[in-house]
């Protein structure tokens, strides 16, 4: 289990700017954001902050695929054997 803390979900500076993350950092944070949201154990305001963060991360990751910044030179994750192992 990862011990990386991605953000507190509150305040304007709770998360690092998405632009400062590399592909792997953005992907790992998006996975964690989804897990947190799936738990459903926070209030609406905090959930909304995590949802918005997830949207920003997903947009960045989609852009990385278009620029070839993803592992495998922009291949779809289902074609990336390392990605499949992590799932």
C-alpha positions, 0 to 999 in steps of 0.5 A: 500500500502506498504511503504517499499523501496526495492532498488534504482535500481542503484549502486552495493549496491542498494539492500540488499543481497538476502541471508540476506532476509527471505522467506516473505521479499524475496516474498514481494520484488519480488512482488514489483520488478514485479510491478516496471517492469510492469510500464515500466517507467525506462531506459534499464540499471535500468530495467535490474538491477531490472530484475536480482534482480527478478531472484535472488529473484525467485531462492532464493524462489524456493530454500526455497520451496525445503528446506521447508522454505516457509509457509506451510512447502514447499507447493505450493503457490496455496495451501497456503490460506494466499498466495491466499488472498494476490493475 
